[in-house]
Amino acid sequence: MSKTPEANDWIRSAENDWLVIRNELRAEEKPWSMIAFHAEQAAEKYLKAFLIRNGERPLRTHDLEGLLKICARFDDSLAVFAEDCDALTEFAIDARYEDFIEYNSEPVARRAVAASERVCSAIRERIL
């Protein structure tokens, strides 16, 4: 598995999403939909870093389940995170818009953060 600057950029950006999540969870007023959005973004970026580290050019997509399927070609044990990736995908776009008020709740955001943590931890174990 090669260490490339591009993969490192994705990892750094994902860790910035985690910084936003941690900061917002400590805030008095919490923007739950934005926390869910950054949870999706962190997982997406780690999946893309994993692909780059394995010599694969990642697709320009927010479909985490699709990205995970490609990742599983390199490590089939990652397939267990399909449900988490599927759940996170909806936050890539919808969570940013007020029309989707159901995303602006604590339980939804905390589920997104937990799913993202599982995916990101699994990828971290494999590439760091």
N, CA, C and O atoms as CSV, one atom per row, in Angstrom:
chain,resi,resn,atom,element,x,y,z
A,1,MET,N,N,0.855,-1.178,0.000
A,1,MET,CA,C,0.000,0.000,0.000
A,1,MET,C,C,0.897,1.236,0.000
A,1,MET,O,O,1.691,1.446,0.917
A,2,SER,N,N,0.757,2.029,-1.024
A,2,SER,CA,C,1.626,3.191,-1.152
A,2,SER,C,C,1.069,4.387,-0.377
A,2,SER,O,O,-0.142,4.573,-0.250
A,3,LYS,N,N,1.995,5.176,0.128
A,3,LYS,CA,C,1.602,6.412,0.814
A,3,LYS,C,C,1.789,7.550,-0.177
A,3,LYS,O,O,2.911,7.875,-0.566
A,4,THR,N,N,0.697,8.138,-0.571
A,4,THR,CA,C,0.771,9.215,-1.550
A,4,THR,C,C,0.337,10.525,-0.915
A,4,THR,O,O,-0.470,10.536,0.015
A,5,PRO,N,N,0.873,11.625,-1.418
A,5,PRO,CA,C,0.438,12.929,-0.886
A,5,PRO,C,C,-1.066,13.137,-1.044
A,5,PRO,O,O,-1.710,13.718,-0.170
A,6,GLU,N,N,-1.623,12.665,-2.153
A,6,GLU,CA,C,-3.060,12.860,-2.373
A,6,GLU,C,C,-3.884,12.136,-1.309
A,6,GLU,O,O,-4.866,12.683,-0.806
A,7,ALA,N,N,-3.491,10.919,-0.967
A,7,ALA,CA,C,-4.198,10.181,0.088
A,7,ALA,C,C,-4.072,10.919,1.413
A,7,ALA,O,O,-5.031,11.008,2.179
A,8,ASN,N,N,-2.894,11.441,1.675
A,8,ASN,CA,C,-2.686,12.204,2.910
A,8,ASN,C,C,-3.570,13.441,2.960
A,8,ASN,O,O,-4.052,13.822,4.027
A,9,ASP,N,N,-3.784,14.071,1.804
A,9,ASP,CA,C,-4.674,15.241,1.749
A,9,ASP,C,C,-6.105,14.852,2.116
A,9,ASP,O,O,-6.780,15.571,2.852
A,10,TRP,N,N,-6.565,13.703,1.596
A,10,TRP,CA,C,-7.916,13.232,1.935
A,10,TRP,C,C,-8.026,12.950,3.429
A,10,TRP,O,O,-9.030,13.287,4.056
A,11,ILE,N,N,-6.996,12.332,3.997
A,11,ILE,CA,C,-7.004,12.016,5.429
A,11,ILE,C,C,-7.031,13.296,6.252
A,11,ILE,O,O,-7.794,13.411,7.211
A,12,ARG,N,N,-6.201,14.246,5.877
A,12,ARG,CA,C,-6.166,15.531,6.601
A,12,ARG,C,C,-7.529,16.216,6.541
A,12,ARG,O,O,-8.004,16.759,7.538
A,13,SER,N,N,-8.142,16.186,5.385
A,13,SER,CA,C,-9.463,16.803,5.237
A,13,SER,C,C,-10.513,16.066,6.067
A,13,SER,O,O,-11.377,16.696,6.676
A,14,ALA,N,N,-10.441,14.742,6.094
A,14,ALA,CA,C,-11.366,13.953,6.925
A,14,ALA,C,C,-11.177,14.280,8.400
A,14,ALA,O,O,-12.153,14.395,9.142
A,15,GLU,N,N,-9.943,14.429,8.823
A,15,GLU,CA,C,-9.683,14.769,10.223
A,15,GLU,C,C,-10.190,16.173,10.546
A,15,GLU,O,O,-10.579,16.442,11.683
A,16,ASN,N,N,-10.190,17.067,9.562
A,16,ASN,CA,C,-10.798,18.388,9.780
A,16,ASN,C,C,-12.303,18.261,9.971
A,16,ASN,O,O,-12.892,18.987,10.772
A,17,ASP,N,N,-12.934,17.335,9.233
A,17,ASP,CA,C,-14.363,17.088,9.462
A,17,ASP,C,C,-14.587,16.592,10.888
A,17,ASP,O,O,-15.550,16.992,11.540
A,18,TRP,N,N,-13.705,15.727,11.371
A,18,TRP,CA,C,-13.835,15.252,12.752
A,18,TRP,C,C,-13.624,16.385,13.752
A,18,TRP,O,O,-14.270,16.414,14.800
A,19,LEU,N,N,-12.737,17.306,13.442
A,19,LEU,CA,C,-12.542,18.471,14.307
A,19,LEU,C,C,-13.825,19.293,14.381
A,19,LEU,O,O,-14.223,19.731,15.461
A,20,VAL,N,N,-14.467,19.502,13.246
A,20,VAL,CA,C,-15.740,20.232,13.227
A,20,VAL,C,C,-16.781,19.495,14.067
A,20,VAL,O,O,-17.488,20.112,14.863
A,21,ILE,N,N,-16.874,18.187,13.891
A,21,ILE,CA,C,-17.846,17.396,14.659
A,21,ILE,C,C,-17.599,17.560,16.161
A,21,ILE,O,O,-18.519,17.856,16.923
A,22,ARG,N,N,-16.347,17.364,16.571
A,22,ARG,CA,C,-16.035,17.480,18.015
A,22,ARG,C,C,-16.348,18.878,18.538
A,22,ARG,O,O,-16.926,19.025,19.615
A,23,ASN,N,N,-15.968,19.900,17.781
A,23,ASN,CA,C,-16.240,21.278,18.214
A,23,ASN,C,C,-17.741,21.546,18.320
A,23,ASN,O,O,-18.202,22.146,19.292
A,24,GLU,N,N,-18.490,21.107,17.331
A,24,GLU,CA,C,-19.935,21.353,17.342
A,24,GLU,C,C,-20.645,20.559,18.433
A,24,GLU,O,O,-21.642,21.026,18.985
A,25,LEU,N,N,-20.150,19.376,18.748
A,25,LEU,CA,C,-20.765,18.601,19.831
A,25,LEU,C,C,-20.535,19.255,21.190
A,25,LEU,O,O,-21.288,19.010,22.133
A,26,ARG,N,N,-19.495,20.088,21.293
A,26,ARG,CA,C,-19.232,20.813,22.547
A,26,ARG,C,C,-19.970,22.148,22.609
A,26,ARG,O,O,-20.053,22.762,23.673
A,27,ALA,N,N,-20.496,22.591,21.494
A,27,ALA,CA,C,-21.163,23.897,21.435
A,27,ALA,C,C,-22.477,23.867,22.213
A,27,ALA,O,O,-23.111,22.823,22.367
A,28,GLU,N,N,-22.858,25.023,22.689
A,28,GLU,CA,C,-24.132,25.119,23.410
A,28,GLU,C,C,-25.298,24.825,22.470
A,28,GLU,O,O,-26.172,24.019,22.786
A,29,GLU,N,N,-25.302,25.479,21.324
A,29,GLU,CA,C,-26.316,25.204,20.299
A,29,GLU,C,C,-25.656,24.324,19.245
A,29,GLU,O,O,-24.587,24.651,18.729
A,30,LYS,N,N,-26.297,23.215,18.934
A,30,LYS,CA,C,-25.700,22.257,18.019
A,30,LYS,C,C,-26.446,22.224,16.695
A,30,LYS,O,O,-27.662,22.032,16.665
A,31,PRO,N,N,-25.714,22.413,15.595
A,31,PRO,CA,C,-26.324,22.315,14.270
A,31,PRO,C,C,-26.338,20.837,13.842
A,31,PRO,O,O,-25.442,20.384,13.130
A,32,TRP,N,N,-27.344,20.108,14.278
A,32,TRP,CA,C,-27.360,18.654,14.119
A,32,TRP,C,C,-27.206,18.218,12.665
A,32,TRP,O,O,-26.495,17.254,12.380
A,33,SER,N,N,-27.860,18.912,11.754
A,33,SER,CA,C,-27.752,18.493,10.351
A,33,SER,C,C,-26.325,18.677,9.825
A,33,SER,O,O,-25.867,17.889,8.998
A,34,MET,N,N,-25.629,19.696,10.291
A,34,MET,CA,C,-24.248,19.907,9.855
A,34,MET,C,C,-23.310,18.875,10.480
A,34,MET,O,O,-22.323,18.478,9.862
A,35,ILE,N,N,-23.613,18.448,11.688
A,35,ILE,CA,C,-22.834,17.386,12.317
A,35,ILE,C,C,-22.989,16.104,11.501
A,35,ILE,O,O,-22.008,15.402,11.257
A,36,ALA,N,N,-24.210,15.800,11.082
A,36,ALA,CA,C,-24.458,14.612,10.249
A,36,ALA,C,C,-23.738,14.750,8.905
A,36,ALA,O,O,-23.148,13.787,8.415
A,37,PHE,N,N,-23.787,15.928,8.318
A,37,PHE,CA,C,-23.100,16.173,7.048
A,37,PHE,C,C,-21.605,15.904,7.182
A,37,PHE,O,O,-21.029,15.208,6.345
A,38,HIS,N,N,-20.970,16.441,8.214
A,38,HIS,CA,C,-19.527,16.246,8.386
A,38,HIS,C,C,-19.190,14.789,8.720
A,38,HIS,O,O,-18.098,14.319,8.398
A,39,ALA,N,N,-20.106,14.081,9.353
A,39,ALA,CA,C,-19.892,12.650,9.599
A,39,ALA,C,C,-19.825,11.905,8.271
A,39,ALA,O,O,-18.965,11.045,8.081
A,40,GLU,N,N,-20.733,12.233,7.351
A,40,GLU,CA,C,-20.701,11.613,6.018
A,40,GLU,C,C,-19.404,11.971,5.310
A,40,GLU,O,O,-18.744,11.109,4.729
A,41,GLN,N,N,-19.047,13.243,5.363
A,41,GLN,CA,C,-17.849,13.706,4.665
A,41,GLN,C,C,-16.585,13.010,5.161
A,41,GLN,O,O,-15.731,12.634,4.359
A,42,ALA,N,N,-16.462,12.839,6.456
A,42,ALA,CA,C,-15.276,12.175,7.010
A,42,ALA,C,C,-15.170,10.746,6.494
A,42,ALA,O,O,-14.093,10.317,6.079
A,43,ALA,N,N,-16.269,10.011,6.516
A,43,ALA,CA,C,-16.245,8.623,6.033
A,43,ALA,C,C,-15.923,8.581,4.542
A,43,ALA,O,O,-15.123,7.755,4.101
A,44,GLU,N,N,-16.539,9.461,3.772
A,44,GLU,CA,C,-16.285,9.510,2.323
A,44,GLU,C,C,-14.809,9.747,2.039
A,44,GLU,O,O,-14.227,9.080,1.184
A,45,LYS,N,N,-14.213,10.674,2.737
A,45,LYS,CA,C,-12.814,11.020,2.502
A,45,LYS,C,C,-11.871,9.895,2.915
A,45,LYS,O,O,-10.869,9.652,2.243
A,46,TYR,N,N,-12.181,9.207,4.010
A,46,TYR,CA,C,-11.349,8.061,4.393
A,46,TYR,C,C,-11.459,6.939,3.369
A,46,TYR,O,O,-10.456,6.304,3.042
A,47,LEU,N,N,-12.658,6.684,2.860
A,47,LEU,CA,C,-12.817,5.661,1.822
A,47,LEU,C,C,-12.006,6.028,0.583
A,47,LEU,O,O,-11.365,5.160,-0.011
A,48,LYS,N,N,-12.024,7.279,0.191
A,48,LYS,CA,C,-11.272,7.716,-0.981
A,48,LYS,C,C,-9.764,7.623,-0.728
A,48,LYS,O,O,-9.009,7.262,-1.631
A,49,ALA,N,N,-9.327,7.940,0.474
A,49,ALA,CA,C,-7.904,7.791,0.809
A,49,ALA,C,C,-7.484,6.325,0.723
A,49,ALA,O,O,-6.400,6.011,0.232
A,50,PHE,N,N,-8.342,5.438,1.200
A,50,PHE,CA,C,-8.057,4.001,1.133
A,50,PHE,C,C,-7.881,3.566,-0.323
A,50,PHE,O,O,-6.952,2.827,-0.649
A,51,LEU,N,N,-8.769,4.025,-1.183
A,51,LEU,CA,C,-8.670,3.664,-2.597
A,51,LEU,C,C,-7.375,4.174,-3.211
A,51,LEU,O,O,-6.703,3.440,-3.935
A,52,ILE,N,N,-7.021,5.409,-2.934
A,52,ILE,CA,C,-5.788,5.988,-3.472
A,52,ILE,C,C,-4.578,5.207,-2.977
A,52,ILE,O,O,-3.663,4.910,-3.747
A,53,ARG,N,N,-4.577,4.875,-1.689
A,53,ARG,CA,C,-3.470,4.102,-1.137
A,53,ARG,C,C,-3.331,2.727,-1.800
A,53,ARG,O,O,-2.259,2.122,-1.792
A,54,ASN,N,N,-4.434,2.254,-2.368
A,54,ASN,CA,C,-4.408,0.962,-3.054
A,54,ASN,C,C,-4.292,1.119,-4.569
A,54,ASN,O,O,-4.521,0.165,-5.312
A,55,GLY,N,N,-3.938,2.315,-5.026
A,55,GLY,CA,C,-3.681,2.546,-6.432
A,55,GLY,C,C,-4.927,2.738,-7.279
A,55,GLY,O,O,-4.851,2.674,-8.506
A,56,GLU,N,N,-6.060,2.968,-6.656
A,56,GLU,CA,C,-7.330,3.141,-7.370
A,56,GLU,C,C,-7.721,4.614,-7.361
A,56,GLU,O,O,-7.647,5.273,-6.324
A,57,ARG,N,N,-8.125,5.116,-8.485
A,57,ARG,CA,C,-8.617,6.491,-8.585
A,57,ARG,C,C,-10.065,6.505,-8.089
A,57,ARG,O,O,-10.909,5.838,-8.687
A,58,PRO,N,N,-10.382,7.237,-7.024
A,58,PRO,CA,C,-11.758,7.230,-6.511
A,58,PRO,C,C,-12.722,7.952,-7.447
A,58,PRO,O,O,-12.369,8.931,-8.105
A,59,LEU,N,N,-13.924,7.449,-7.485
A,59,LEU,CA,C,-14.981,8.083,-8.265
A,59,LEU,C,C,-15.354,9.419,-7.638
A,59,LEU,O,O,-15.211,9.608,-6.430
A,60,ARG,N,N,-15.831,10.339,-8.460
A,60,ARG,CA,C,-16.370,11.608,-7.957
A,60,ARG,C,C,-17.825,11.342,-7.598
A,60,ARG,O,O,-18.729,11.540,-8.410
A,61,THR,N,N,-18.029,10.895,-6.381
A,61,THR,CA,C,-19.364,10.501,-5.948
A,61,THR,C,C,-19.490,10.685,-4.446
A,61,THR,O,O,-18.500,10.739,-3.717
A,62,HIS,N,N,-20.737,10.781,-4.008
A,62,HIS,CA,C,-21.027,10.777,-2.572
A,62,HIS,C,C,-21.676,9.465,-2.168
A,62,HIS,O,O,-22.177,9.347,-1.050
A,63,ASP,N,N,-21.678,8.482,-3.052
A,63,ASP,CA,C,-22.273,7.174,-2.787
A,63,ASP,C,C,-21.280,6.323,-1.991
A,63,ASP,O,O,-20.434,5.633,-2.560
A,64,LEU,N,N,-21.401,6.389,-0.680
A,64,LEU,CA,C,-20.451,5.687,0.175
A,64,LEU,C,C,-20.527,4.174,0.022
A,64,LEU,O,O,-19.507,3.488,0.088
A,65,GLU,N,N,-21.729,3.656,-0.181
A,65,GLU,CA,C,-21.846,2.212,-0.362
A,65,GLU,C,C,-21.124,1.780,-1.646
A,65,GLU,O,O,-20.475,0.734,-1.672
A,66,GLY,N,N,-21.235,2.571,-2.690
A,66,GLY,CA,C,-20.517,2.281,-3.930
A,66,GLY,C,C,-19.010,2.348,-3.738
A,66,GLY,O,O,-18.279,1.490,-4.233
A,67,LEU,N,N,-18.542,3.368,-3.018
A,67,LEU,CA,C,-17.109,3.468,-2.720
A,67,LEU,C,C,-16.646,2.278,-1.893
A,67,LEU,O,O,-15.571,1.728,-2.127
A,68,LEU,N,N,-17.467,1.886,-0.922
A,68,LEU,CA,C,-17.105,0.754,-0.073
A,68,LEU,C,C,-16.979,-0.535,-0.887
A,68,LEU,O,O,-16.089,-1.345,-0.626
A,69,LYS,N,N,-17.848,-0.729,-1.856
A,69,LYS,CA,C,-17.769,-1.929,-2.697
A,69,LYS,C,C,-16.432,-1.984,-3.432
A,69,LYS,O,O,-15.842,-3.054,-3.582
A,70,ILE,N,N,-15.966,-0.846,-3.881
A,70,ILE,CA,C,-14.661,-0.815,-4.552
A,70,ILE,C,C,-13.553,-1.088,-3.534
A,70,ILE,O,O,-12.610,-1.826,-3.819
A,71,CYS,N,N,-13.670,-0.491,-2.349
A,71,CYS,CA,C,-12.687,-0.741,-1.292
A,71,CYS,C,C,-12.635,-2.224,-0.925
A,71,CYS,O,O,-11.561,-2.763,-0.659
A,72,ALA,N,N,-13.783,-2.873,-0.912
A,72,ALA,CA,C,-13.856,-4.285,-0.525
A,72,ALA,C,C,-13.130,-5.188,-1.522
A,72,ALA,O,O,-12.801,-6.325,-1.185
A,73,ARG,N,N,-12.876,-4.714,-2.730
A,73,ARG,CA,C,-12.064,-5.488,-3.675
A,73,ARG,C,C,-10.642,-5.658,-3.160
A,73,ARG,O,O,-9.969,-6.642,-3.466
A,74,PHE,N,N,-10.193,-4.680,-2.370
A,74,PHE,CA,C,-8.843,-4.716,-1.811
A,74,PHE,C,C,-8.821,-5.356,-0.422
A,74,PHE,O,O,-7.811,-5.926,-0.011
A,75,ASP,N,N,-9.937,-5.258,0.292
A,75,ASP,CA,C,-10.052,-5.825,1.637
A,75,ASP,C,C,-11.517,-6.188,1.864
A,75,ASP,O,O,-12.334,-5.344,2.235
A,76,ASP,N,N,-11.830,-7.462,1.634
A,76,ASP,CA,C,-13.238,-7.879,1.699
A,76,ASP,C,C,-13.838,-7.789,3.094
A,76,ASP,O,O,-15.059,-7.850,3.238
A,77,SER,N,N,-13.012,-7.646,4.122
A,77,SER,CA,C,-13.548,-7.509,5.480
A,77,SER,C,C,-14.276,-6.177,5.667
A,77,SER,O,O,-15.038,-6.017,6.621
A,78,LEU,N,N,-14.048,-5.226,4.768
A,78,LEU,CA,C,-14.722,-3.929,4.862
A,78,LEU,C,C,-16.202,-4.013,4.510
A,78,LEU,O,O,-16.966,-3.106,4.838
A,79,ALA,N,N,-16.608,-5.075,3.857
A,79,ALA,CA,C,-18.006,-5.216,3.422
A,79,ALA,C,C,-18.991,-5.139,4.586
A,79,ALA,O,O,-20.162,-4.821,4.378
A,80,VAL,N,N,-18.538,-5.422,5.801
A,80,VAL,CA,C,-19.445,-5.378,6.960
A,80,VAL,C,C,-19.945,-3.963,7.251
A,80,VAL,O,O,-20.879,-3.788,8.034
A,81,PHE,N,N,-19.340,-2.966,6.637
A,81,PHE,CA,C,-19.737,-1.576,6.884
A,81,PHE,C,C,-20.718,-1.048,5.840
A,81,PHE,O,O,-20.955,0.157,5.760
A,82,ALA,N,N,-21.284,-1.949,5.042
A,82,ALA,CA,C,-22.221,-1.537,3.986
A,82,ALA,C,C,-23.430,-0.800,4.551
A,82,ALA,O,O,-23.858,0.207,3.987
A,83,GLU,N,N,-23.976,-1.282,5.640
A,83,GLU,CA,C,-25.153,-0.631,6.221
A,83,GLU,C,C,-24.821,0.774,6.719
A,83,GLU,O,O,-25.599,1.709,6.529
A,84,ASP,N,N,-23.661,0.913,7.356
A,84,ASP,CA,C,-23.233,2.242,7.818
A,84,ASP,C,C,-23.051,3.189,6.636
A,84,ASP,O,O,-23.490,4.338,6.682
A,85,CYS,N,N,-22.404,2.707,5.584
A,85,CYS,CA,C,-22.177,3.560,4.405
A,85,CYS,C,C,-23.490,3.939,3.742
A,85,CYS,O,O,-23.672,5.080,3.318
A,86,ASP,N,N,-24.390,2.995,3.654
A,86,ASP,CA,C,-25.692,3.283,3.062
A,86,ASP,C,C,-26.419,4.352,3.872
A,86,ASP,O,O,-27.010,5.268,3.301
A,87,ALA,N,N,-26.380,4.242,5.186
A,87,ALA,CA,C,-27.056,5.213,6.054
A,87,ALA,C,C,-26.416,6.597,5.950
A,87,ALA,O,O,-27.118,7.606,6.018
A,88,LEU,N,N,-25.115,6.656,5.787
A,88,LEU,CA,C,-24.422,7.944,5.737
A,88,LEU,C,C,-24.617,8.688,4.415
A,88,LEU,O,O,-24.615,9.918,4.386
A,89,THR,N,N,-24.784,7.950,3.338
A,89,THR,CA,C,-24.857,8.561,2.012
A,89,THR,C,C,-25.897,9.674,1.932
A,89,THR,O,O,-25.662,10.698,1.290
A,90,GLU,N,N,-27.037,9.482,2.576
A,90,GLU,CA,C,-28.106,10.482,2.472
A,90,GLU,C,C,-27.717,11.841,3.038
A,90,GLU,O,O,-28.327,12.849,2.679
A,91,PHE,N,N,-26.724,11.895,3.906
A,91,PHE,CA,C,-26.337,13.156,4.533
A,91,PHE,C,C,-25.416,14.003,3.657
A,91,PHE,O,O,-25.181,15.171,3.968
A,92,ALA,N,N,-24.894,13.441,2.575
A,92,ALA,CA,C,-23.956,14.171,1.722
A,92,ALA,C,C,-24.578,15.416,1.127
A,92,ALA,O,O,-23.915,16.445,1.005
A,93,ILE,N,N,-25.822,15.334,0.764
A,93,ILE,CA,C,-26.482,16.467,0.124
A,93,ILE,C,C,-27.681,16.928,0.941
A,93,ILE,O,O,-27.802,18.109,1.265
A,94,ASP,N,N,-28.561,16.000,1.270
A,94,ASP,CA,C,-29.821,16.362,1.913
A,94,ASP,C,C,-29.655,17.111,3.231
A,94,ASP,O,O,-30.439,18.015,3.522
A,95,ALA,N,N,-28.661,16.761,4.027
A,95,ALA,CA,C,-28.498,17.381,5.344
A,95,ALA,C,C,-28.162,18.858,5.254
A,95,ALA,O,O,-28.287,19.582,6.243
A,96,ARG,N,N,-27.742,19.311,4.098
A,96,ARG,CA,C,-27.361,20.716,3.949
A,96,ARG,C,C,-28.541,21.628,3.642
A,96,ARG,O,O,-28.387,22.849,3.598
A,97,TYR,N,N,-29.710,21.050,3.433
A,97,TYR,CA,C,-30.852,21.862,3.023
A,97,TYR,C,C,-31.965,21.816,4.061
A,97,TYR,O,O,-32.291,20.758,4.600
A,98,GLU,N,N,-32.532,22.964,4.326
A,98,GLU,CA,C,-33.565,23.086,5.353
A,98,GLU,C,C,-34.834,22.306,5.024
A,98,GLU,O,O,-35.625,22.004,5.918
A,99,ASP,N,N,-35.034,21.978,3.752
A,99,ASP,CA,C,-36.218,21.199,3.369
A,99,ASP,C,C,-36.249,19.834,4.051
A,99,ASP,O,O,-37.306,19.224,4.213
A,100,PHE,N,N,-35.083,19.379,4.440
A,100,PHE,CA,C,-34.975,18.050,5.042
A,100,PHE,C,C,-34.812,18.185,6.553
A,100,PHE,O,O,-33.775,17.835,7.116
A,101,ILE,N,N,-35.828,18.687,7.179
A,101,ILE,CA,C,-35.804,18.998,8.606
A,101,ILE,C,C,-35.553,17.761,9.467
A,101,ILE,O,O,-35.049,17.877,10.584
A,102,GLU,N,N,-35.902,16.578,8.956
A,102,GLU,CA,C,-35.706,15.357,9.744
A,102,GLU,C,C,-34.231,15.100,10.066
A,102,GLU,O,O,-33.927,14.340,10.985
A,103,TYR,N,N,-33.312,15.723,9.320
A,103,TYR,CA,C,-31.894,15.541,9.595
A,103,TYR,C,C,-31.404,16.440,10.718
A,103,TYR,O,O,-30.300,16.247,11.228
A,104,ASN,N,N,-32.196,17.404,11.103
A,104,ASN,CA,C,-31.781,18.363,12.112
A,104,ASN,C,C,-32.252,17.918,13.492
A,104,ASN,O,O,-32.949,18.649,14.195
A,105,SER,N,N,-31.853,16.699,13.865
A,105,SER,CA,C,-32.212,16.209,15.192
A,105,SER,C,C,-31.023,15.485,15.813
A,105,SER,O,O,-30.189,14.915,15.109
A,106,GLU,N,N,-30.960,15.515,17.109
A,106,GLU,CA,C,-29.856,14.895,17.823
A,106,GLU,C,C,-29.751,13.395,17.561
A,106,GLU,O,O,-28.661,12.914,17.254
A,107,PRO,N,N,-30.854,12.633,17.672
A,107,PRO,CA,C,-30.707,11.174,17.453
A,107,PRO,C,C,-30.175,10.835,16.064
A,107,PRO,O,O,-29.345,9.938,15.921
A,108,VAL,N,N,-30.645,11.543,15.044
A,108,VAL,CA,C,-30.186,11.280,13.679
A,108,VAL,C,C,-28.697,11.598,13.558
A,108,VAL,O,O,-27.934,10.802,13.011
A,109,ALA,N,N,-28.288,12.743,14.058
A,109,ALA,CA,C,-26.883,13.141,13.965
A,109,ALA,C,C,-25.980,12.209,14.756
A,109,ALA,O,O,-24.889,11.870,14.297
A,110,ARG,N,N,-26.411,11.795,15.927
A,110,ARG,CA,C,-25.571,10.887,16.723
A,110,ARG,C,C,-25.434,9.522,16.047
A,110,ARG,O,O,-24.377,8.895,16.131
A,111,ARG,N,N,-26.490,9.057,15.377
A,111,ARG,CA,C,-26.378,7.800,14.618
A,111,ARG,C,C,-25.388,7.965,13.461
A,111,ARG,O,O,-24.605,7.059,13.172
A,112,ALA,N,N,-25.429,9.118,12.807
A,112,ALA,CA,C,-24.498,9.379,11.713
A,112,ALA,C,C,-23.061,9.415,12.219
A,112,ALA,O,O,-22.168,8.852,11.586
A,113,VAL,N,N,-22.836,10.062,13.334
A,113,VAL,CA,C,-21.488,10.138,13.902
A,113,VAL,C,C,-20.999,8.741,14.283
A,113,VAL,O,O,-19.843,8.404,14.026
A,114,ALA,N,N,-21.850,7.934,14.884
A,114,ALA,CA,C,-21.452,6.576,15.269
A,114,ALA,C,C,-21.116,5.734,14.037
A,114,ALA,O,O,-20.127,5.001,14.035
A,115,ALA,N,N,-21.933,5.839,12.999
A,115,ALA,CA,C,-21.668,5.081,11.766
A,115,ALA,C,C,-20.357,5.538,11.139
A,115,ALA,O,O,-19.553,4.716,10.699
A,116,SER,N,N,-20.147,6.836,11.101
A,116,SER,CA,C,-18.922,7.375,10.528
A,116,SER,C,C,-17.705,6.925,11.330
A,116,SER,O,O,-16.673,6.574,10.757
A,117,GLU,N,N,-17.822,6.934,12.623
A,117,GLU,CA,C,-16.696,6.508,13.465
A,117,GLU,C,C,-16.335,5.057,13.176
A,117,GLU,O,O,-15.153,4.718,13.123
A,118,ARG,N,N,-17.324,4.202,12.990
A,118,ARG,CA,C,-17.029,2.791,12.676
A,118,ARG,C,C,-16.286,2.676,11.351
A,118,ARG,O,O,-15.290,1.959,11.251
A,119,VAL,N,N,-16.773,3.384,10.334
A,119,VAL,CA,C,-16.141,3.318,9.014
A,119,VAL,C,C,-14.737,3.921,9.068
A,119,VAL,O,O,-13.779,3.308,8.599
A,120,CYS,N,N,-14.617,5.111,9.633
A,120,CYS,CA,C,-13.320,5.787,9.688
A,120,CYS,C,C,-12.300,4.992,10.498
A,120,CYS,O,O,-11.135,4.902,10.109
A,121,SER,N,N,-12.722,4.425,11.604
A,121,SER,CA,C,-11.801,3.617,12.423
A,121,SER,C,C,-11.287,2.412,11.656
A,121,SER,O,O,-10.106,2.073,11.728
A,122,ALA,N,N,-12.184,1.770,10.922
A,122,ALA,CA,C,-11.782,0.592,10.141
A,122,ALA,C,C,-10.754,0.975,9.078
A,122,ALA,O,O,-9.778,0.258,8.857
A,123,ILE,N,N,-10.982,2.104,8.431
A,123,ILE,CA,C,-10.041,2.539,7.397
A,123,ILE,C,C,-8.725,2.982,8.024
A,123,ILE,O,O,-7.654,2.652,7.514
A,124,ARG,N,N,-8.796,3.724,9.122
A,124,ARG,CA,C,-7.575,4.152,9.814
A,124,ARG,C,C,-6.693,2.944,10.141
A,124,ARG,O,O,-5.481,2.969,9.928
A,125,GLU,N,N,-7.321,1.893,10.660
A,125,GLU,CA,C,-6.560,0.680,11.022
A,125,GLU,C,C,-5.820,0.098,9.833
A,125,GLU,O,O,-4.770,-0.524,9.994
A,126,ARG,N,N,-6.355,0.294,8.658
A,126,ARG,CA,C,-5.791,-0.313,7.471
A,126,ARG,C,C,-4.788,0.565,6.732
A,126,ARG,O,O,-3.972,0.053,5.965
A,127,ILE,N,N,-4.835,1.881,6.948
A,127,ILE,CA,C,-3.946,2.742,6.153
A,127,ILE,C,C,-2.988,3.599,6.972
A,127,ILE,O,O,-2.047,4.157,6.407
A,128,LEU,N,N,-3.187,3.720,8.251
A,128,LEU,CA,C,-2.270,4.574,9.028
A,128,LEU,C,C,-1.207,3.762,9.739
A,128,LEU,O,O,-0.361,4.325,10.432
